[in-house]
Amino acid sequence: MTNVTNKVLEYAAGNSSDLELDPDDPLHGELMKINVGPQHPATHGVLRLSVELDGETIVSCDPEVGYLHRGKEKTCESLGWRKFLPHTDRLDYVQPLLNNTAYALSLEALAQIEVPQRAQEIRVLMMEVSRIMAHLIYLGTTAIDLGAVSMFFFTFTEREKAYDLLDAWSGHRMNNSYIRMGGVYADVDEAVAKSIEEWLRAFPAKIDEFEKLLTSNAIWNARNRDVGVLSAEDCFALSLTGPNLRGSGVEWDLRRKMPYSGYETYDFDVPVGSAGDCFDRYLVRIEEMRQSVLIALQALDRLKQSKGGDFLARDRRYVLPPKGRTHESMEELIFQFKVVTDMRLPKGSAYLGVESSKGELGFFIASDGTSDPLRCHVRAPGLMNVQAIPQLAQGRLLSDIMAIIGSLDFVMGEVDR
């Protein structure tokens, strides 16, 4: 190992206050600057990393976002409260139903709408299926980044099954837009619910197969253990939440700490790690998929027992009347017209966060009493996750960047919202 590399590693470990490379060192050469991305499959989206290298050791790493910027928050302010809902699907597009729910919860908090119990149970079911699907994306893409190509096909086979189920339930494979302010678009289809239950009961065996391929795999361990170590203090300083925070040993889950949609009534565990490295974050997500299966099955059981009931609130100030009734009642037709063209929320502001697959996802909304939002801001966990890359990459080898990016788990559609 060269003197230069030794100095870089000392600097990364905090043993040197300043990184000074001796130009008279015969083994010293110029540092090399390269770009990783923005068109790169392992950056998980349009992300550019400006990396400075001494050999293969990273001296500095500067993430540059903004290549995909779409102005979604401003879009909300110009479109209005209702029309923005489908745009939430396009933020973190691997978990659209979680995005829908987070936005709907903020609207409902501001309007003080009570969501029917059945709608809450359907939401919980859909959110947990979405969480499983998002973690399958993490597992498959991170594995292929590190050379485990077969795992990508195994995880996407299961995700494809979930796509088919959501397509049958909501009418869309992706960007489902199934959640509505005050509830959900449609009630449970019993045949589809049965298919979802069959898939959920078979899925834990698939997780066992994933673990057989990876958890004790020597290459997977070498690429992930003691790589990208985050302490609990690091997570707090960087505003990291979700599996990245729990992987560092902090038991913080909004479904437990600040429950919504009735999560406080469900039985599940919150897995945590200890080392805070890439491997711990992997283990946390593996166990979270098992817990999501448990929660989803509980929600399905409750839906079976209730059989019927409202799946959408009846507050006509904010919720469309059934289409058939607009053909029979002038009053209902007027309600529909007002909701579609001029739905106004009370003056004030609201923020509600949900436990998305990548951390706390929340929508802050402010209203001046008109149909146009005064302000909409998305608390996107993916942006916080990207912040951690420079700290985790410094002093590591270039090849470790792929493991670090995958373990942090972000989607650039949410980062560059």
DOMI-71750 format. One record per residue (C-alpha): x, y, z; residue in three letters. Coordinates in Angstrom, 3 decimals. Example, Ala and Ser with C-alpha at 12.3 -4.5 7.8 and 13.67 -1.06 7.14 Angstrom:
<pts>
12.300 | -4.500 | 7.800 | ALA
13.670 | -1.060 | 7.140 | SER
</pts>
This chain:
<pts>
0.000 | 0.000 | 0.000 | MET
1.427 | 3.411 | -0.968 | THR
2.093 | 6.239 | 1.453 | ASN
-0.524 | 8.238 | -0.417 | VAL
-3.168 | 5.578 | 0.142 | THR
-2.200 | 5.327 | 3.813 | ASN
-2.745 | 9.051 | 4.225 | LYS
-6.116 | 8.861 | 2.496 | VAL
-7.257 | 6.069 | 4.798 | LEU
-6.001 | 7.940 | 7.880 | GLU
-7.926 | 10.995 | 6.753 | TYR
-11.099 | 8.925 | 6.200 | ALA
-10.722 | 7.363 | 9.657 | ALA
-10.405 | 10.799 | 11.243 | GLY
-6.798 | 10.289 | 12.339 | ASN
-5.524 | 13.138 | 10.193 | SER
-6.976 | 16.633 | 10.237 | SER
-5.734 | 17.474 | 6.763 | ASP
-5.107 | 15.431 | 3.664 | LEU
-1.715 | 16.581 | 2.390 | GLU
-0.091 | 14.523 | -0.335 | LEU
3.674 | 14.822 | -0.538 | ASP
4.606 | 15.867 | -4.097 | PRO
8.165 | 14.603 | -3.531 | ASP
6.970 | 11.076 | -2.805 | ASP
8.275 | 8.977 | -5.731 | PRO
5.088 | 6.898 | -5.687 | LEU
2.837 | 9.914 | -5.712 | HIS
0.920 | 10.727 | -8.869 | GLY
-1.844 | 13.135 | -9.700 | GLU
-5.278 | 12.439 | -8.317 | LEU
-7.747 | 11.289 | -10.953 | MET
-11.235 | 12.712 | -11.278 | LYS
-13.962 | 10.610 | -12.871 | ILE
-17.716 | 10.754 | -13.292 | ASN
-19.950 | 7.911 | -12.167 | VAL
-23.201 | 8.592 | -13.989 | GLY
-25.483 | 10.336 | -14.741 | PRO
-26.122 | 7.556 | -17.280 | GLN
-25.067 | 4.567 | -15.221 | HIS
-27.209 | 1.538 | -14.279 | PRO
-25.831 | 1.298 | -10.729 | ALA
-26.655 | 4.903 | -9.784 | THR
-30.329 | 3.882 | -9.565 | HIS
-31.474 | 6.839 | -11.622 | GLY
-30.051 | 9.961 | -13.194 | VAL
-27.433 | 10.715 | -10.534 | LEU
-23.918 | 12.030 | -11.213 | ARG
-21.118 | 11.353 | -8.774 | LEU
-17.975 | 13.422 | -9.216 | SER
-15.318 | 11.157 | -7.710 | VAL
-11.694 | 12.016 | -6.970 | GLU
-9.421 | 8.977 | -6.781 | LEU
-5.974 | 8.098 | -5.576 | ASP
-5.537 | 4.838 | -7.430 | GLY
-8.782 | 3.053 | -6.590 | GLU
-9.233 | 4.790 | -3.240 | THR
-11.858 | 7.519 | -3.069 | ILE
-10.510 | 10.839 | -1.781 | VAL
-13.794 | 12.730 | -2.273 | SER
-17.206 | 12.089 | -3.748 | CYS
-19.674 | 14.815 | -4.684 | ASP
-23.233 | 13.745 | -5.665 | PRO
-24.902 | 16.021 | -8.177 | GLU
-28.682 | 15.854 | -8.491 | VAL
-31.059 | 17.857 | -10.633 | GLY
-30.797 | 16.087 | -13.973 | TYR
-34.343 | 14.780 | -13.636 | LEU
-35.955 | 17.819 | -11.987 | HIS
-39.655 | 18.022 | -12.853 | ARG
-41.041 | 20.631 | -10.477 | GLY
-43.716 | 18.401 | -8.952 | LYS
-44.265 | 20.639 | -5.935 | GLU
-44.946 | 23.619 | -8.182 | LYS
-47.160 | 21.385 | -10.311 | THR
-49.324 | 20.735 | -7.250 | CYS
-49.679 | 24.463 | -6.636 | GLU
-50.826 | 25.053 | -10.219 | SER
-53.042 | 21.982 | -10.733 | LEU
-55.048 | 22.070 | -7.517 | GLY
-55.670 | 19.615 | -4.702 | TRP
-57.392 | 16.797 | -6.578 | ARG
-55.534 | 16.802 | -9.880 | LYS
-52.146 | 16.423 | -8.229 | PHE
-52.927 | 12.962 | -6.814 | LEU
-51.767 | 11.018 | -9.937 | PRO
-48.527 | 13.005 | -9.900 | HIS
-47.621 | 11.553 | -6.508 | THR
-47.381 | 8.153 | -8.239 | ASP
-44.512 | 9.469 | -10.316 | ARG
-42.313 | 10.449 | -7.366 | LEU
-41.056 | 7.124 | -6.028 | ASP
-42.565 | 5.108 | -8.856 | TYR
-41.724 | 1.729 | -7.318 | VAL
-44.222 | 2.346 | -4.470 | GLN
-46.981 | 4.610 | -5.873 | PRO
-49.657 | 3.556 | -3.380 | LEU
-47.527 | 4.676 | -0.435 | LEU
-47.090 | 8.072 | -2.104 | ASN
-50.854 | 8.337 | -2.743 | ASN
-51.623 | 7.566 | 0.881 | THR
-49.135 | 10.088 | 2.278 | ALA
-50.656 | 12.883 | 0.187 | TYR
-54.238 | 11.827 | 0.966 | ALA
-53.503 | 11.756 | 4.708 | LEU
-52.263 | 15.350 | 4.614 | SER
-55.373 | 16.476 | 2.725 | LEU
-57.612 | 14.630 | 5.183 | GLU
-55.805 | 16.153 | 8.170 | ALA
-56.332 | 19.659 | 6.824 | LEU
-59.967 | 19.034 | 5.859 | ALA
-60.628 | 16.995 | 9.046 | GLN
-62.185 | 14.102 | 7.154 | ILE
-62.690 | 10.805 | 8.952 | GLU
-61.712 | 7.856 | 6.742 | VAL
-63.978 | 4.782 | 7.052 | PRO
-62.486 | 1.788 | 8.825 | GLN
-62.749 | -0.459 | 5.779 | ARG
-60.869 | 2.038 | 3.645 | ALA
-58.087 | 2.166 | 6.227 | GLN
-57.761 | -1.616 | 6.164 | GLU
-57.572 | -1.641 | 2.371 | ILE
-54.938 | 1.088 | 2.496 | ARG
-52.825 | -0.889 | 4.979 | VAL
-53.027 | -3.961 | 2.761 | LEU
-51.994 | -2.007 | -0.336 | MET
-49.203 | -0.148 | 1.465 | MET
-47.625 | -3.342 | 2.750 | GLU
-47.809 | -5.018 | -0.660 | VAL
-46.146 | -1.880 | -2.049 | SER
-43.431 | -2.071 | 0.616 | ARG
-42.662 | -5.657 | -0.359 | ILE
-42.495 | -4.675 | -4.024 | MET
-40.136 | -1.775 | -3.272 | ALA
-37.821 | -3.983 | -1.209 | HIS
-37.788 | -6.513 | -4.047 | LEU
-36.538 | -3.729 | -6.319 | ILE
-33.813 | -2.898 | -3.771 | TYR
-32.753 | -6.522 | -3.437 | LEU
-32.757 | -7.347 | -7.141 | GLY
-31.019 | -4.203 | -8.378 | THR
-28.422 | -4.100 | -5.595 | THR
-27.615 | -7.759 | -6.176 | ALA
-27.119 | -7.244 | -9.911 | ILE
-24.925 | -4.187 | -9.185 | ASP
-22.638 | -6.458 | -7.169 | LEU
-22.645 | -9.313 | -9.674 | GLY
-25.428 | -11.579 | -8.365 | ALA
-27.359 | -11.563 | -11.635 | VAL
-29.628 | -14.532 | -10.842 | SER
-31.085 | -12.745 | -7.814 | MET
-32.413 | -10.000 | -10.061 | PHE
-34.567 | -12.493 | -11.967 | PHE
-35.777 | -14.220 | -8.792 | PHE
-36.917 | -10.966 | -7.176 | THR
-38.510 | -9.620 | -10.332 | PHE
-40.444 | -12.850 | -10.814 | THR
-42.154 | -12.163 | -7.477 | GLU
-42.608 | -8.490 | -8.299 | ARG
-44.238 | -9.450 | -11.590 | GLU
-46.783 | -11.555 | -9.691 | LYS
-47.557 | -8.545 | -7.482 | ALA
-47.922 | -6.359 | -10.585 | TYR
-50.565 | -8.722 | -11.920 | ASP
-52.456 | -8.619 | -8.619 | LEU
-52.397 | -4.824 | -8.417 | LEU
-53.457 | -4.614 | -12.044 | ASP
-56.477 | -6.802 | -11.299 | ALA
-57.276 | -4.798 | -8.146 | TRP
-56.722 | -1.205 | -9.272 | SER
-56.761 | -1.395 | -13.069 | GLY
-53.105 | -0.318 | -13.386 | HIS
-49.839 | -2.216 | -13.204 | ARG
-47.826 | 0.883 | -12.306 | MET
-48.778 | 4.349 | -11.061 | ASN
-51.982 | 2.954 | -9.637 | ASN
-53.682 | 6.132 | -8.310 | SER
-56.008 | 3.896 | -6.305 | TYR
-56.119 | 5.995 | -3.128 | ILE
-58.616 | 8.846 | -2.871 | ARG
-59.097 | 11.670 | -0.426 | MET
-61.458 | 10.114 | 2.110 | GLY
-60.722 | 6.488 | 1.269 | GLY
-60.025 | 4.361 | -1.789 | VAL
-61.364 | 4.185 | -5.328 | TYR
-63.140 | 0.828 | -5.064 | ALA
-63.974 | -1.913 | -2.595 | ASP
-62.273 | -5.288 | -2.339 | VAL
-62.793 | -7.767 | -5.136 | ASP
-63.034 | -11.106 | -3.336 | GLU
-61.380 | -13.111 | -6.116 | ALA
-58.411 | -10.738 | -6.258 | VAL
-58.186 | -10.648 | -2.453 | ALA
-57.970 | -14.441 | -2.472 | LYS
-55.168 | -14.328 | -5.060 | SER
-53.284 | -11.777 | -2.964 | ILE
-53.639 | -13.981 | 0.094 | GLU
-52.276 | -17.000 | -1.806 | GLU
-49.287 | -14.970 | -2.985 | TRP
-48.627 | -13.592 | 0.506 | LEU
-48.730 | -17.044 | 2.122 | ARG
-46.282 | -18.425 | -0.445 | ALA
-43.935 | -15.440 | -0.305 | PHE
-42.028 | -16.196 | 2.971 | PRO
-40.652 | -19.343 | 1.321 | ALA
-39.313 | -17.129 | -1.469 | LYS
-37.613 | -14.885 | 1.108 | ILE
-35.950 | -18.028 | 2.508 | ASP
-34.622 | -18.748 | -0.982 | GLU
-33.259 | -15.209 | -1.285 | PHE
-31.434 | -15.637 | 2.007 | GLU
-29.992 | -19.010 | 0.978 | LYS
-28.475 | -17.316 | -2.042 | LEU
-27.138 | -14.201 | -0.313 | LEU
-26.985 | -14.137 | 3.489 | THR
-24.157 | -16.665 | 3.846 | SER
-22.664 | -15.987 | 0.427 | ASN
-18.950 | -15.172 | 0.788 | ALA
-18.917 | -12.618 | -2.017 | ILE
-22.092 | -10.873 | -0.802 | TRP
-20.626 | -10.700 | 2.719 | ASN
-17.288 | -9.369 | 1.495 | ALA
-18.957 | -6.648 | -0.562 | ARG
-21.367 | -5.540 | 2.199 | ASN
-19.956 | -6.219 | 5.672 | ARG
-18.128 | -3.249 | 7.236 | ASP
-18.866 | -1.201 | 4.112 | VAL
-20.864 | 2.029 | 4.357 | GLY
-20.975 | 2.089 | 8.158 | VAL
-23.405 | 4.615 | 9.637 | LEU
-23.684 | 5.247 | 13.369 | SER
-26.961 | 6.330 | 14.910 | ALA
-25.467 | 9.816 | 15.345 | GLU
-24.554 | 9.916 | 11.643 | ASP
-28.137 | 9.046 | 10.732 | CYS
-29.528 | 11.796 | 12.957 | PHE
-27.098 | 14.346 | 11.519 | ALA
-28.078 | 13.400 | 7.955 | LEU
-31.837 | 13.120 | 8.706 | SER
-31.871 | 9.473 | 7.627 | LEU
-34.943 | 7.458 | 8.507 | THR
-36.462 | 4.109 | 7.573 | GLY
-34.304 | 0.990 | 7.076 | PRO
-31.124 | 3.092 | 6.955 | ASN
-31.769 | 4.402 | 10.477 | LEU
-33.030 | 1.067 | 11.785 | ARG
-29.964 | -0.659 | 10.320 | GLY
-27.910 | 1.488 | 12.710 | SER
-29.782 | 0.179 | 15.738 | GLY
-32.488 | 2.830 | 16.190 | VAL
-35.986 | 1.395 | 16.551 | GLU
-37.872 | 4.223 | 14.852 | TRP
-40.844 | 3.347 | 12.675 | ASP
-43.705 | 5.806 | 12.112 | LEU
-46.187 | 2.934 | 12.030 | ARG
-45.290 | 2.406 | 15.704 | ARG
-44.207 | 5.850 | 16.922 | LYS
-46.736 | 8.057 | 15.098 | MET
-49.350 | 5.562 | 13.857 | PRO
-51.782 | 6.280 | 11.029 | TYR
-54.443 | 4.227 | 9.226 | SER
-54.879 | 2.079 | 12.348 | GLY
-51.345 | 0.634 | 12.383 | TYR
-51.359 | 0.750 | 16.173 | GLU
-53.861 | -2.135 | 16.122 | THR
-51.637 | -4.476 | 14.068 | TYR
-49.190 | -6.996 | 15.470 | ASP
-45.705 | -6.741 | 13.935 | PHE
-42.067 | -6.310 | 14.909 | ASP
-39.653 | -3.532 | 13.956 | VAL
-36.331 | -5.111 | 12.924 | PRO
-33.116 | -3.250 | 13.769 | VAL
-29.438 | -3.813 | 13.041 | GLY
-26.329 | -3.211 | 15.120 | SER
-23.316 | -2.506 | 12.897 | ALA
-25.026 | 0.017 | 10.610 | GLY
-23.257 | -1.281 | 7.504 | ASP
-24.605 | -2.295 | 4.096 | CYS
-25.133 | -5.843 | 5.357 | PHE
-27.292 | -4.729 | 8.293 | ASP
-29.427 | -2.602 | 6.005 | ARG
-29.899 | -5.688 | 3.819 | TYR
-30.959 | -7.815 | 6.807 | LEU
-33.409 | -5.155 | 7.997 | VAL
-35.144 | -5.036 | 4.612 | ARG
-35.293 | -8.827 | 4.400 | ILE
-37.039 | -8.992 | 7.774 | GLU
-39.299 | -6.067 | 6.892 | GLU
-40.670 | -8.066 | 3.967 | MET
-41.599 | -10.849 | 6.394 | ARG
-43.289 | -8.343 | 8.699 | GLN
-45.162 | -6.775 | 5.775 | SER
-46.578 | -10.193 | 4.903 | VAL
-47.779 | -10.534 | 8.510 | LEU
-49.458 | -7.093 | 8.487 | ILE
-51.069 | -7.630 | 5.074 | ALA
-52.550 | -10.974 | 6.139 | LEU
-54.028 | -9.332 | 9.254 | GLN
-55.600 | -6.643 | 7.061 | ALA
-57.054 | -9.297 | 4.752 | LEU
-58.569 | -11.131 | 7.730 | ASP
-60.233 | -7.928 | 8.923 | ARG
-61.639 | -7.252 | 5.468 | LEU
-63.109 | -10.765 | 5.378 | LYS
-64.737 | -10.305 | 8.768 | GLN
-66.252 | -6.896 | 8.055 | SER
-67.640 | -7.706 | 4.568 | LYS
-69.160 | -4.467 | 3.409 | GLY
-69.222 | -0.989 | 4.792 | GLY
-68.064 | 2.275 | 3.329 | ASP
-64.733 | 2.376 | 1.519 | PHE
-65.009 | 6.127 | 0.849 | LEU
-66.135 | 9.015 | 3.051 | ALA
-69.476 | 10.645 | 2.225 | ARG
-68.393 | 14.240 | 2.727 | ASP
-69.595 | 15.780 | -0.541 | ARG
-67.418 | 18.860 | -0.093 | ARG
-64.389 | 16.743 | -0.987 | TYR
-65.579 | 13.347 | -2.219 | VAL
-67.286 | 12.636 | -5.523 | LEU
-70.761 | 11.082 | -5.305 | PRO
-71.336 | 7.681 | -6.951 | PRO
-71.564 | 8.150 | -10.701 | LYS
-75.001 | 6.555 | -10.951 | GLY
-76.497 | 9.044 | -8.531 | ARG
-75.343 | 12.017 | -10.599 | THR
-77.699 | 10.763 | -13.346 | HIS
-80.656 | 10.784 | -10.962 | GLU
-80.119 | 13.776 | -8.679 | SER
-79.417 | 17.379 | -9.607 | MET
-77.986 | 17.953 | -6.138 | GLU
-75.447 | 15.142 | -6.590 | GLU
-74.558 | 16.480 | -10.038 | LEU
-73.829 | 19.896 | -8.493 | ILE
-71.660 | 18.244 | -5.825 | PHE
-69.658 | 16.488 | -8.524 | GLN
-69.220 | 19.719 | -10.482 | PHE
-67.992 | 21.604 | -7.404 | LYS
-65.561 | 18.894 | -6.335 | VAL
-64.084 | 18.560 | -9.835 | VAL
-63.825 | 22.257 | -10.675 | THR
-63.517 | 24.145 | -7.390 | ASP
-62.684 | 21.925 | -4.421 | MET
-61.481 | 24.182 | -1.608 | ARG
-59.709 | 23.170 | 1.565 | LEU
-59.919 | 25.213 | 4.787 | PRO
-57.265 | 27.812 | 5.522 | LYS
-54.294 | 26.423 | 7.383 | GLY
-51.495 | 23.914 | 6.985 | SER
-50.946 | 20.233 | 7.614 | ALA
-48.147 | 17.688 | 7.481 | TYR
-48.426 | 13.936 | 7.769 | LEU
-45.665 | 11.420 | 7.232 | GLY
-45.842 | 7.728 | 6.434 | VAL
-43.236 | 5.006 | 6.800 | GLU
-42.334 | 4.444 | 3.167 | SER
-39.896 | 1.765 | 2.031 | SER
-37.085 | 4.331 | 2.067 | LYS
-37.898 | 6.313 | 5.208 | GLY
-40.288 | 9.042 | 6.276 | GLU
-42.290 | 10.333 | 3.317 | LEU
-44.468 | 13.324 | 4.107 | GLY
-46.393 | 16.111 | 2.415 | PHE
-46.554 | 19.584 | 3.890 | PHE
-49.500 | 21.501 | 2.436 | ILE
-50.681 | 25.050 | 3.088 | ALA
-54.060 | 26.434 | 2.037 | SER
-55.395 | 29.981 | 1.760 | ASP
-58.944 | 28.684 | 1.456 | GLY
-59.002 | 28.472 | -2.351 | THR
-58.894 | 25.537 | -4.741 | SER
-55.205 | 26.201 | -5.477 | ASP
-52.638 | 25.086 | -2.894 | PRO
-50.653 | 27.931 | -1.381 | LEU
-47.700 | 25.606 | -0.822 | ARG
-46.825 | 21.964 | -1.275 | CYS
-43.547 | 20.493 | -0.095 | HIS
-42.547 | 16.829 | -0.192 | VAL
-40.319 | 15.466 | 2.550 | ARG
-38.596 | 12.928 | 0.289 | ALA
-36.502 | 10.287 | 2.124 | PRO
-34.537 | 9.550 | -1.049 | GLY
-32.954 | 13.013 | -0.992 | LEU
-31.795 | 12.474 | 2.583 | MET
-30.356 | 9.078 | 1.633 | ASN
-28.294 | 10.589 | -1.197 | VAL
-26.741 | 12.992 | 1.340 | GLN
-24.968 | 10.081 | 2.997 | ALA
-22.965 | 9.027 | -0.076 | ILE
-19.959 | 11.412 | 0.346 | PRO
-19.367 | 10.412 | 3.954 | GLN
-19.690 | 6.683 | 3.271 | LEU
-17.608 | 6.723 | 0.097 | ALA
-14.581 | 8.620 | 1.410 | GLN
-11.596 | 6.331 | 1.950 | GLY
-13.328 | 3.344 | 0.340 | ARG
-12.506 | 1.667 | -2.940 | LEU
-14.306 | 2.735 | -6.096 | LEU
-16.066 | -0.633 | -6.282 | SER
-17.642 | 0.014 | -2.850 | ASP
-19.692 | 2.904 | -4.260 | ILE
-22.076 | 0.431 | -5.908 | MET
-22.731 | -1.372 | -2.637 | ALA
-23.195 | 1.925 | -0.789 | ILE
-25.654 | 3.356 | -3.332 | ILE
-27.699 | 0.160 | -3.384 | GLY
-27.812 | -0.115 | 0.408 | SER
-29.065 | 3.457 | 0.844 | LEU
-31.959 | 2.716 | -1.559 | ASP
-33.309 | 5.783 | -3.338 | PHE
-35.199 | 6.578 | -6.528 | VAL
-34.172 | 9.704 | -8.391 | MET
-37.759 | 10.478 | -9.401 | GLY
-38.372 | 11.267 | -5.732 | GLU
-35.033 | 13.018 | -5.169 | VAL
-35.487 | 15.286 | -8.215 | ASP
-39.185 | 15.798 | -7.657 | ARG
</pts>
